[in-house]
């Protein structure tokens, strides 16, 4: 037997039968059909999801209430390591004394920049910034425990500027969040000229405070810094007019942990919760053509964007 004959014999031995080939071919065709159908459906969904996109921007003003907080102070060179326990703090609205008689960024303000990315226009992402002011109340009696000058202390001190104490995050406690956004349509007029929505937001991000303080008569060098992180939840009622302009009223809770805060000769850290009320105005803009939310309609428009 020649080498060629041997090779053909081996191939014939291991080759599938005609019926095996046909069966395999049918299976392969079935699998390929499923893959092709899945790819086609995915492509159609992807194309569909790119039909309706929009962006929005808002600007507003806010009021805050803070939980009590313990401020821990470390000043190694001074032999200090102590807690100012359960201090009381307040905000400084600024807008209640007028808005247009000063720079818009002097009062407590906020802005949002968001993007709705799905077909229903009910899911989005958002950059969320609140310029909040945190001021330890002056005067108040503060309970101090720990070490001062390497000596144990457990005492009350009068926390007031006249007594050598102040503590301001007054150019901002400054909450910055990266939010996920969920919109729930409540009402939309047949002409699209008016819509009412409920919106929920949740996120996490950095805090960028401006620290300015004096403790026991020793003042720091004021300035902005990275100061830790915060997380927040926000609920919104939004009214949209003429498809583009909107006003919204929000409630928000935030929890912030600050660390490495600049003080004279050392650092401080603290954490506190915040409750906010926010009133904002803004604008919506479509990023795709023929967006149904921005088209004047004469038939009923669904509240959920379907």
HULIN-V875020 format. One record per pair of residues at least 6 apart in sequence whose ideal C-beta (glycine too) atoms are under 8 Angstrom apart, sorted by the first residue. I is the first residue (numbers start at 1). GAP is how many residues later the second one is. If there is no record, write none. Layout:
BEGIN
i	gap
I	GAP
I	GAP
END
This chain:
BEGIN
i	gap
1	8
16	8
48	71
49	68
49	69
49	70
50	238
51	68
51	237
51	239
51	240
52	64
52	66
52	67
52	68
52	69
52	234
52	236
52	239
52	240
52	241
52	253
53	62
53	63
53	64
53	233
53	234
53	235
53	238
54	61
54	62
54	67
54	230
54	231
54	232
54	233
54	234
54	237
54	239
54	240
55	58
55	59
55	60
55	61
55	229
55	230
55	232
56	56
56	57
56	58
56	59
56	60
56	190
56	226
56	227
56	228
56	229
57	54
57	55
57	56
57	57
57	225
57	226
58	53
58	54
58	188
58	190
58	222
58	223
58	224
58	225
59	45
59	50
59	51
59	52
59	221
59	222
59	223
60	49
60	50
60	51
60	188
60	218
60	219
60	220
60	221
61	32
61	34
61	38
61	46
61	47
61	48
61	49
61	217
61	218
61	219
62	46
62	47
62	48
62	68
62	70
62	214
62	215
62	216
62	217
63	28
63	30
63	45
63	213
63	214
64	27
64	44
64	68
64	69
64	70
64	210
64	211
64	212
65	25
65	26
65	209
65	210
66	23
66	24
66	25
66	68
66	206
66	207
66	208
67	205
67	206
67	207
68	18
68	19
68	20
68	21
68	204
69	17
69	18
69	20
69	201
69	202
69	203
70	13
70	14
70	15
70	16
70	17
70	200
71	12
71	13
71	16
71	65
71	96
71	197
71	198
71	199
72	10
72	11
72	196
72	197
72	198
73	7
73	8
73	9
73	10
73	11
73	73
73	142
73	190
73	193
73	194
73	195
74	6
74	7
74	192
74	193
74	194
75	6
75	188
75	189
75	190
75	191
76	189
76	190
77	188
77	189
78	71
78	187
78	188
79	68
79	69
79	70
79	71
79	72
80	66
80	67
80	68
80	69
80	185
80	186
81	65
81	66
82	62
82	63
82	64
82	65
82	66
82	71
83	61
83	62
83	63
84	58
84	59
84	60
84	75
85	57
85	58
85	59
85	60
86	57
87	49
87	50
87	53
87	55
87	72
87	80
88	48
88	49
88	52
89	45
89	46
89	47
89	48
89	183
90	45
90	47
91	17
91	41
91	42
91	43
91	44
92	16
92	41
92	43
92	78
93	14
93	15
94	8
94	12
94	13
94	14
94	39
95	12
95	13
95	14
99	8
105	26
108	22
108	23
108	24
108	25
109	22
110	18
110	19
110	20
110	21
110	168
110	170
111	18
112	14
112	15
112	16
112	17
112	168
112	170
113	13
113	14
114	10
114	11
114	12
114	13
114	65
114	67
115	9
115	10
115	11
116	6
116	7
116	8
116	65
116	67
117	6
117	7
117	8
119	186
120	184
120	185
120	186
121	62
121	172
121	184
122	60
122	61
122	62
122	63
122	182
122	183
123	57
123	58
123	59
123	60
124	56
124	57
124	59
125	53
125	54
125	55
125	56
126	51
126	52
126	53
126	54
126	55
126	75
126	77
127	49
127	50
127	51
127	52
128	47
128	48
128	49
128	50
128	51
128	73
128	75
128	77
128	104
128	106
129	45
129	46
129	47
129	48
130	44
130	45
130	122
130	124
130	146
130	148
131	41
131	43
132	40
132	41
132	42
132	43
132	142
132	144
133	35
133	36
133	37
133	38
133	39
133	40
134	34
134	35
134	36
134	39
134	75
134	138
135	32
135	33
135	34
135	35
136	23
136	30
136	31
136	32
137	22
138	21
138	22
138	23
138	27
138	28
139	19
139	20
139	21
139	23
139	24
140	18
140	19
140	20
141	15
141	16
141	17
141	18
142	14
142	15
142	16
142	17
142	23
143	11
143	12
143	13
144	9
144	10
144	11
144	12
144	13
145	8
145	9
146	6
146	7
147	6
148	68
157	6
157	8
158	7
159	6
159	8
160	6
161	53
164	50
164	51
164	52
164	53
164	54
165	49
165	50
165	51
166	46
166	47
166	48
167	46
167	47
167	48
168	42
168	43
168	44
168	45
169	40
169	41
169	42
169	43
170	40
170	42
171	39
171	41
171	51
171	53
172	36
172	37
172	38
172	52
173	34
173	36
173	83
173	101
174	33
174	34
174	35
174	36
175	30
175	32
175	55
175	57
175	79
175	81
175	99
176	29
176	30
176	31
176	32
176	54
177	26
177	27
177	28
177	53
177	54
177	55
178	25
178	26
178	27
179	22
179	23
179	24
179	53
179	55
180	21
180	22
180	23
181	18
181	19
181	20
182	17
182	18
182	19
183	14
183	15
183	16
184	13
184	14
184	15
184	16
184	120
185	10
185	12
185	117
185	118
185	119
185	120
186	10
186	11
186	12
186	117
187	7
187	8
187	9
187	116
188	6
188	7
188	8
188	113
188	114
188	115
189	6
189	112
190	107
190	108
190	109
190	110
190	111
191	105
191	106
191	107
192	51
192	100
192	101
192	102
192	103
192	104
192	105
192	109
193	48
193	49
193	50
193	103
194	45
194	46
194	47
195	44
195	45
195	48
195	98
195	108
196	41
196	42
196	43
196	44
197	39
197	40
197	41
197	43
198	37
198	38
198	39
198	40
199	35
199	36
199	37
199	38
199	39
199	49
200	33
200	34
200	35
200	36
201	31
201	32
201	33
201	34
201	35
202	30
202	31
202	32
203	28
203	29
204	25
204	26
204	27
204	28
205	24
205	25
205	26
206	20
206	21
206	22
206	23
206	24
207	19
207	20
207	21
207	22
207	23
207	49
207	51
208	16
208	17
208	18
208	19
209	15
209	16
209	18
209	49
209	52
210	12
210	13
210	14
210	15
211	9
211	11
211	12
211	14
211	16
211	50
211	51
211	52
212	8
212	10
213	6
213	7
213	50
213	51
213	55
214	6
214	50
215	48
215	49
218	46
218	47
219	45
220	42
220	43
220	44
221	41
223	39
225	35
225	36
225	37
226	34
227	31
227	32
227	33
227	34
228	28
228	29
228	30
228	31
228	32
228	41
229	27
229	28
230	24
230	25
230	26
230	27
231	23
231	24
232	20
232	21
232	22
232	23
233	19
233	20
234	16
234	17
234	18
234	19
234	44
235	15
235	16
235	17
236	12
236	13
236	14
237	11
237	12
237	13
238	8
238	9
238	10
239	7
239	8
239	9
240	6
240	44
243	41
243	50
243	51
243	52
243	53
244	39
244	40
244	41
244	50
245	36
245	37
245	38
245	39
246	35
246	36
246	37
246	38
247	32
247	33
247	34
247	35
248	30
248	31
248	32
248	33
248	34
249	28
249	29
249	30
250	26
250	27
250	28
250	29
250	30
251	24
251	25
251	26
251	27
252	22
252	23
252	24
252	26
253	20
253	21
253	22
253	23
254	19
254	20
254	22
255	16
255	17
255	18
255	19
256	15
256	16
256	17
256	18
257	12
257	13
257	14
258	10
258	11
258	12
258	13
259	8
259	10
260	7
260	9
261	6
261	7
261	8
261	9
284	9
284	10
286	7
286	8
292	9
292	13
293	12
END
